[in-house]
Amino acid sequence: MIAAFIPIWALTLLGFTAGRFRLLGPEADRVLGGFVFHLAMPAALFSVLTRTRLSFSVPALGAFAAGTVVTMALGFVLSRRVFRRKPGEATVGAMAAGYVNSANLGIPVALQVLGDATFLTGVLLFQVLVITPIVLTLLDRGADRRLRPARLASLPLRNPVMLGMAAGALCSAFGRHPPPMIAEPLALLGDAAVPAALVALGLSLAVRGPGLAGERTEVLGLSALKLLAQPLLAYLFGLLAQLRPAELLALVVCAALPTAQNAYIFAREYGQADSVARGTVITSTALSMLTLATIGWLLA
């Protein structure tokens, strides 16, 4: 499990060091974050979805989805009501509370703890095809943009992340694979998404500082929802769904994964509570190894 966390810590530290010594300039976090959002992340999602079969265990994924929705609702209420955030900022709080790092951290942790990453396929599809479009729509609305029906309908065409997801999902649904001359450059570009996002996260920590004292309290609250409330809710919904022990373990371990760095990238792109998203990603990642090890010990 330690080996799964080392690349995340190392690349975030690398970004922080580069930002601390101004190696990439004062706007490096903005530029690199824009590269991830507009180019690398859409390519990565397209490549992953074209290689992923759209299938999953309905009861287990339903339990995960229910726990995620409730946790994100709690995160939204916490940011909106307790910390008086605007709707767009509260949307970032919701994502920080319930959007799990299912890719670069989830896969190695699942292989280490569960010996199998099959369930993560359904988690990835749920987050990419359901949660992400909803979050981006709310962020688009929260960024002082009037959400007329025509604008809502054209959002997938204007948002590169949603465009990449839609194209990849269609290819997977119809069993079509792009030719190598298209797939290989996109896969190469997509491979840069995770490391670039982590470096951008570290850069932002050095360039923009740790945030206000009130934000630290909000970060701790959102991290608690992510690492404690979400796995507990997943466990309860899993019991209601009468999952087998192996399915229940996979469900709870996936729910206990830390916040994905996508939360920071989206928040930074839309200018909505980016320091809160950044803090929750870092805090939940730092603490999740302890919670994941505890859950694995209790349920294994």
Helices and strands as residue ranges (DSSP letters): H 2-20, H 28-35, I 36-40, H 41-50, H 58-77, I 78-82, H 87-98, H 106-113, H 118-126, I 127-131, H 132-142, H 149-153, H 155-158, H 160-173, H 180-190, H 193-208, H 213-224, I 225-229, H 230-240, H 245-255, H 262-270, H 274-299
